[in-house]
């Protein structure tokens, strides 16, 4: 594993690689945060 370097939030503007993603969800913000607050509802990735 490569060593990690501690950085501050300013690194976000100067990082050599930046990835952005967006998605439209047909749910309310409250419904989204309800799912995020419940780890049991997250996909396991072991299918």
N, CA, C and O atoms as a CHARMM CRD file, in Angstrom:
* protein
*
  188
    1    1 UNK  N      0.84500  -1.17700   0.00000 PROA 1      0.00000
    2    1 UNK  CA     0.00000   0.00000   0.00000 PROA 1      0.00000
    3    1 UNK  C      0.89000   1.24000   0.00000 PROA 1      0.00000
    4    1 UNK  O      1.88300   1.29900   0.72500 PROA 1      0.00000
    5    2 UNK  N      0.53800   2.20700  -0.79900 PROA 2      0.00000
    6    2 UNK  CA     1.31400   3.43600  -0.87500 PROA 2      0.00000
    7    2 UNK  C      1.08700   4.29100   0.36600 PROA 2      0.00000
    8    2 UNK  O     -0.00400   4.26600   0.93500 PROA 2      0.00000
    9    3 UNK  N      2.09100   5.04400   0.79300 PROA 3      0.00000
   10    3 UNK  CA     1.91200   5.90900   1.95800 PROA 3      0.00000
   11    3 UNK  C      0.92600   7.03600   1.63800 PROA 3      0.00000
   12    3 UNK  O      0.83300   7.49100   0.49800 PROA 3      0.00000
   13    4 UNK  N      0.20300   7.47000   2.64700 PROA 4      0.00000
   14    4 UNK  CA    -0.76000   8.55800   2.48600 PROA 4      0.00000
   15    4 UNK  C     -0.16500   9.84400   3.04600 PROA 4      0.00000
   16    4 UNK  O      0.67300   9.81600   3.94800 PROA 4      0.00000
   17    5 UNK  N     -0.60300  10.94500   2.50900 PROA 5      0.00000
   18    5 UNK  CA    -0.14100  12.25300   2.95500 PROA 5      0.00000
   19    5 UNK  C     -1.33300  13.02300   3.50500 PROA 5      0.00000
   20    5 UNK  O     -2.36600  13.12800   2.84400 PROA 5      0.00000
   21    6 UNK  N     -1.19400  13.56100   4.71300 PROA 6      0.00000
   22    6 UNK  CA    -2.27600  14.34200   5.31300 PROA 6      0.00000
   23    6 UNK  C     -2.36200  15.69100   4.59700 PROA 6      0.00000
   24    6 UNK  O     -1.34500  16.35400   4.39300 PROA 6      0.00000
   25    7 UNK  N     -3.57600  16.09600   4.21700 PROA 7      0.00000
   26    7 UNK  CA    -3.78600  17.36100   3.50500 PROA 7      0.00000
   27    7 UNK  C     -4.95500  18.10700   4.13400 PROA 7      0.00000
   28    7 UNK  O     -5.73300  17.53000   4.89300 PROA 7      0.00000
   29    8 UNK  N     -5.07200  19.39500   3.81200 PROA 8      0.00000
   30    8 UNK  CA    -6.21700  20.16400   4.28300 PROA 8      0.00000
   31    8 UNK  C     -7.23100  20.30600   3.14300 PROA 8      0.00000
   32    8 UNK  O     -7.01300  19.79100   2.04600 PROA 8      0.00000
   33    9 UNK  N     -8.32700  20.99800   3.40600 PROA 9      0.00000
   34    9 UNK  CA    -9.38800  21.11200   2.40000 PROA 9      0.00000
   35    9 UNK  C     -8.95000  21.87600   1.15500 PROA 9      0.00000
   36    9 UNK  O     -9.57200  21.73800   0.10200 PROA 9      0.00000
   37   10 UNK  N     -7.89600  22.67500   1.25300 PROA 10     0.00000
   38   10 UNK  CA    -7.39600  23.38100   0.08600 PROA 10     0.00000
   39   10 UNK  C     -6.92500  22.44000  -1.01200 PROA 10     0.00000
   40   10 UNK  O     -6.87600  22.81900  -2.18200 PROA 10     0.00000
   41   11 UNK  N     -6.58100  21.22000  -0.63700 PROA 11     0.00000
   42   11 UNK  CA    -6.12700  20.22500  -1.60800 PROA 11     0.00000
   43   11 UNK  C     -7.20000  19.92800  -2.64900 PROA 11     0.00000
   44   11 UNK  O     -6.88300  19.54600  -3.77600 PROA 11     0.00000
   45   12 UNK  N     -8.44900  20.09800  -2.28500 PROA 12     0.00000
   46   12 UNK  CA    -9.55100  19.83000  -3.21900 PROA 12     0.00000
   47   12 UNK  C     -9.39700  20.66800  -4.48300 PROA 12     0.00000
   48   12 UNK  O     -9.73900  20.21000  -5.57300 PROA 12     0.00000
   49   13 UNK  N     -8.88900  21.88100  -4.35100 PROA 13     0.00000
   50   13 UNK  CA    -8.73300  22.77100  -5.50200 PROA 13     0.00000
   51   13 UNK  C     -7.48500  22.47000  -6.32300 PROA 13     0.00000
   52   13 UNK  O     -7.41400  22.86100  -7.48800 PROA 13     0.00000
   53   14 UNK  N     -6.50200  21.78700  -5.74600 PROA 14     0.00000
   54   14 UNK  CA    -5.23500  21.56200  -6.45400 PROA 14     0.00000
   55   14 UNK  C     -4.93500  20.09000  -6.71700 PROA 14     0.00000
   56   14 UNK  O     -3.88600  19.76500  -7.27300 PROA 14     0.00000
   57   15 UNK  N     -5.83100  19.20900  -6.33200 PROA 15     0.00000
   58   15 UNK  CA    -5.60200  17.77300  -6.51000 PROA 15     0.00000
   59   15 UNK  C     -5.37600  17.45700  -7.98700 PROA 15     0.00000
   60   15 UNK  O     -6.07000  18.00600  -8.84300 PROA 15     0.00000
   61   16 UNK  N     -4.42200  16.58700  -8.30000 PROA 16     0.00000
   62   16 UNK  CA    -4.15500  16.26900  -9.69900 PROA 16     0.00000
   63   16 UNK  C     -5.30200  15.50400 -10.36900 PROA 16     0.00000
   64   16 UNK  O     -5.44800  15.55400 -11.59000 PROA 16     0.00000
   65   17 UNK  N     -6.09400  14.81400  -9.59500 PROA 17     0.00000
   66   17 UNK  CA    -7.23700  14.07000 -10.13400 PROA 17     0.00000
   67   17 UNK  C     -8.46800  14.45100  -9.33400 PROA 17     0.00000
   68   17 UNK  O     -8.46500  14.37600  -8.10500 PROA 17     0.00000
   69   18 UNK  N     -9.51600  14.85700 -10.02600 PROA 18     0.00000
   70   18 UNK  CA   -10.78100  15.18800  -9.37400 PROA 18     0.00000
   71   18 UNK  C    -11.90700  14.53900 -10.16200 PROA 18     0.00000
   72   18 UNK  O    -11.95300  14.63100 -11.38900 PROA 18     0.00000
   73   19 UNK  N    -12.79800  13.89300  -9.46300 PROA 19     0.00000
   74   19 UNK  CA   -13.92400  13.21200 -10.09400 PROA 19     0.00000
   75   19 UNK  C    -15.21400  13.79100  -9.53200 PROA 19     0.00000
   76   19 UNK  O    -15.33400  14.00600  -8.32600 PROA 19     0.00000
   77   20 UNK  N    -16.16500  14.03800 -10.40100 PROA 20     0.00000
   78   20 UNK  CA   -17.47400  14.54100  -9.99100 PROA 20     0.00000
   79   20 UNK  C    -18.54000  13.60300 -10.53000 PROA 20     0.00000
   80   20 UNK  O    -18.39800  13.00800 -11.59800 PROA 20     0.00000
   81   21 UNK  N    -19.59500  13.49000  -9.76800 PROA 21     0.00000
   82   21 UNK  CA   -20.70200  12.64800 -10.17900 PROA 21     0.00000
   83   21 UNK  C    -21.98300  13.25800  -9.62300 PROA 21     0.00000
   84   21 UNK  O    -21.97900  13.80900  -8.52200 PROA 21     0.00000
   85   22 UNK  N    -23.04700  13.16800 -10.35200 PROA 22     0.00000
   86   22 UNK  CA   -24.33600  13.62500  -9.84300 PROA 22     0.00000
   87   22 UNK  C    -25.40500  12.64200 -10.28800 PROA 22     0.00000
   88   22 UNK  O    -25.25400  11.92400 -11.27700 PROA 22     0.00000
   89   23 UNK  N    -26.47300  12.63400  -9.53700 PROA 23     0.00000
   90   23 UNK  CA   -27.57500  11.72700  -9.83500 PROA 23     0.00000
   91   23 UNK  C    -28.87000  12.38500  -9.35900 PROA 23     0.00000
   92   23 UNK  O    -28.89100  13.05900  -8.32900 PROA 23     0.00000
   93   24 UNK  N    -29.92400  12.18600 -10.09900 PROA 24     0.00000
   94   24 UNK  CA   -31.24400  12.67600  -9.71400 PROA 24     0.00000
   95   24 UNK  C    -31.97300  11.55200  -8.98500 PROA 24     0.00000
   96   24 UNK  O    -32.11200  10.45100  -9.51800 PROA 24     0.00000
   97   25 UNK  N    -32.43200  11.82200  -7.78500 PROA 25     0.00000
   98   25 UNK  CA   -33.16200  10.82300  -7.00500 PROA 25     0.00000
   99   25 UNK  C    -34.60900  11.26300  -6.84600 PROA 25     0.00000
  100   25 UNK  O    -34.88700  12.43700  -6.59800 PROA 25     0.00000
  101   26 UNK  N    -35.51300  10.32900  -6.98800 PROA 26     0.00000
  102   26 UNK  CA   -36.94000  10.62400  -6.85200 PROA 26     0.00000
  103   26 UNK  C    -37.37500  10.43600  -5.40400 PROA 26     0.00000
  104   26 UNK  O    -38.37500   9.77500  -5.12400 PROA 26     0.00000
  105   27 UNK  N    -36.60400  11.03000  -4.48500 PROA 27     0.00000
  106   27 UNK  CA   -36.93500  10.96700  -3.06300 PROA 27     0.00000
  107   27 UNK  C    -36.64400  12.32800  -2.44100 PROA 27     0.00000
  108   27 UNK  O    -35.96600  13.16200  -3.04000 PROA 27     0.00000
  109   28 UNK  N    -37.15700  12.54200  -1.24900 PROA 28     0.00000
  110   28 UNK  CA   -36.90800  13.80100  -0.54800 PROA 28     0.00000
  111   28 UNK  C    -35.54700  13.73700   0.14600 PROA 28     0.00000
  112   28 UNK  O    -35.02500  12.64500   0.37400 PROA 28     0.00000
  113   29 UNK  N    -34.97000  14.88100   0.48100 PROA 29     0.00000
  114   29 UNK  CA   -33.72100  14.85800   1.24400 PROA 29     0.00000
  115   29 UNK  C    -33.85800  14.08100   2.55400 PROA 29     0.00000
  116   29 UNK  O    -32.92700  13.39400   2.97300 PROA 29     0.00000
  117   30 UNK  N    -35.00600  14.19000   3.18700 PROA 30     0.00000
  118   30 UNK  CA   -35.22600  13.46100   4.43500 PROA 30     0.00000
  119   30 UNK  C    -35.15100  11.95300   4.21700 PROA 30     0.00000
  120   30 UNK  O    -34.56400  11.23600   5.02700 PROA 30     0.00000
  121   31 UNK  N    -35.74400  11.47000   3.12600 PROA 31     0.00000
  122   31 UNK  CA   -35.68800  10.04100   2.81700 PROA 31     0.00000
  123   31 UNK  C    -34.25600   9.60300   2.53900 PROA 31     0.00000
  124   31 UNK  O    -33.84000   8.52700   2.96900 PROA 31     0.00000
  125   32 UNK  N    -33.51000  10.41700   1.83100 PROA 32     0.00000
  126   32 UNK  CA   -32.11900  10.09000   1.54000 PROA 32     0.00000
  127   32 UNK  C    -31.31400   9.95800   2.82600 PROA 32     0.00000
  128   32 UNK  O    -30.59900   8.97200   3.00700 PROA 32     0.00000
  129   33 UNK  N    -31.42000  10.93300   3.71900 PROA 33     0.00000
  130   33 UNK  CA   -30.63600  10.88400   4.94400 PROA 33     0.00000
  131   33 UNK  C    -31.09800   9.76800   5.87400 PROA 33     0.00000
  132   33 UNK  O    -30.31100   9.27000   6.68000 PROA 33     0.00000
  133   34 UNK  N    -32.35400   9.37400   5.77100 PROA 34     0.00000
  134   34 UNK  CA   -32.82500   8.21500   6.53500 PROA 34     0.00000
  135   34 UNK  C    -32.08100   6.95500   6.09000 PROA 34     0.00000
  136   34 UNK  O    -31.67800   6.14200   6.92300 PROA 34     0.00000
  137   35 UNK  N    -31.90000   6.79500   4.78600 PROA 35     0.00000
  138   35 UNK  CA   -31.15800   5.64900   4.25600 PROA 35     0.00000
  139   35 UNK  C    -29.68300   5.74000   4.64400 PROA 35     0.00000
  140   35 UNK  O    -29.09600   4.74800   5.07400 PROA 35     0.00000
  141   36 UNK  N    -29.08000   6.92300   4.49500 PROA 36     0.00000
  142   36 UNK  CA   -27.66200   7.08300   4.82700 PROA 36     0.00000
  143   36 UNK  C    -27.38600   6.83600   6.30600 PROA 36     0.00000
  144   36 UNK  O    -26.30400   6.37200   6.66700 PROA 36     0.00000
  145   37 UNK  N    -28.35200   7.14100   7.15800 PROA 37     0.00000
  146   37 UNK  CA   -28.18100   6.95500   8.59700 PROA 37     0.00000
  147   37 UNK  C    -28.33400   5.49800   9.01900 PROA 37     0.00000
  148   37 UNK  O    -28.05400   5.16500  10.17000 PROA 37     0.00000
  149   38 UNK  N    -28.77200   4.62200   8.11500 PROA 38     0.00000
  150   38 UNK  CA   -29.00100   3.21300   8.43800 PROA 38     0.00000
  151   38 UNK  C    -28.04700   2.32700   7.63900 PROA 38     0.00000
  152   38 UNK  O    -28.35500   1.97400   6.50000 PROA 38     0.00000
  153   39 UNK  N    -26.88700   1.95700   8.21100 PROA 39     0.00000
  154   39 UNK  CA   -25.91800   1.13500   7.48000 PROA 39     0.00000
  155   39 UNK  C    -26.48600  -0.19700   6.99100 PROA 39     0.00000
  156   39 UNK  O    -25.97900  -0.75200   6.01600 PROA 39     0.00000
  157   40 UNK  N    -27.50500  -0.71400   7.63000 PROA 40     0.00000
  158   40 UNK  CA   -28.11000  -1.97700   7.19700 PROA 40     0.00000
  159   40 UNK  C    -28.77700  -1.83600   5.82700 PROA 40     0.00000
  160   40 UNK  O    -28.97800  -2.83200   5.13300 PROA 40     0.00000
  161   41 UNK  N    -29.11900  -0.61300   5.43700 PROA 41     0.00000
  162   41 UNK  CA   -29.78100  -0.41200   4.14500 PROA 41     0.00000
  163   41 UNK  C    -28.78300  -0.20200   3.00900 PROA 41     0.00000
  164   41 UNK  O    -29.18400  -0.14200   1.84700 PROA 41     0.00000
  165   42 UNK  N    -27.49900  -0.09000   3.31700 PROA 42     0.00000
  166   42 UNK  CA   -26.47500   0.12500   2.29100 PROA 42     0.00000
  167   42 UNK  C    -26.23400  -1.16100   1.52000 PROA 42     0.00000
  168   42 UNK  O    -26.34400  -2.24700   2.09100 PROA 42     0.00000
  169   43 UNK  N    -25.90500  -1.06400   0.22700 PROA 43     0.00000
  170   43 UNK  CA   -25.55100  -2.27300  -0.53600 PROA 43     0.00000
  171   43 UNK  C    -24.29700  -2.91400   0.05500 PROA 43     0.00000
  172   43 UNK  O    -23.37000  -2.21200   0.45800 PROA 43     0.00000
  173   44 UNK  N    -24.26700  -4.22500   0.10500 PROA 44     0.00000
  174   44 UNK  CA   -23.12600  -4.90800   0.72200 PROA 44     0.00000
  175   44 UNK  C    -21.97500  -5.10200  -0.25200 PROA 44     0.00000
  176   44 UNK  O    -20.82600  -5.20000   0.17900 PROA 44     0.00000
  177   45 UNK  N    -22.24800  -5.16200  -1.55100 PROA 45     0.00000
  178   45 UNK  CA   -21.19400  -5.38800  -2.52600 PROA 45     0.00000
  179   45 UNK  C    -20.72400  -6.83100  -2.57000 PROA 45     0.00000
  180   45 UNK  O    -19.75000  -7.14800  -3.25100 PROA 45     0.00000
  181   46 UNK  N    -21.40500  -7.70200  -1.85200 PROA 46     0.00000
  182   46 UNK  CA   -21.02000  -9.12800  -1.82500 PROA 46     0.00000
  183   46 UNK  C    -22.09800  -9.98500  -2.46000 PROA 46     0.00000
  184   46 UNK  O    -22.49100 -11.00300  -1.89200 PROA 46     0.00000
  185   47 UNK  N    -22.56800  -9.60200  -3.59700 PROA 47     0.00000
  186   47 UNK  CA   -23.64500 -10.37300  -4.23700 PROA 47     0.00000
  187   47 UNK  C    -23.10100 -11.38100  -5.18400 PROA 47     0.00000
  188   47 UNK  O    -23.86500 -12.11600  -5.81000 PROA 47     0.00000
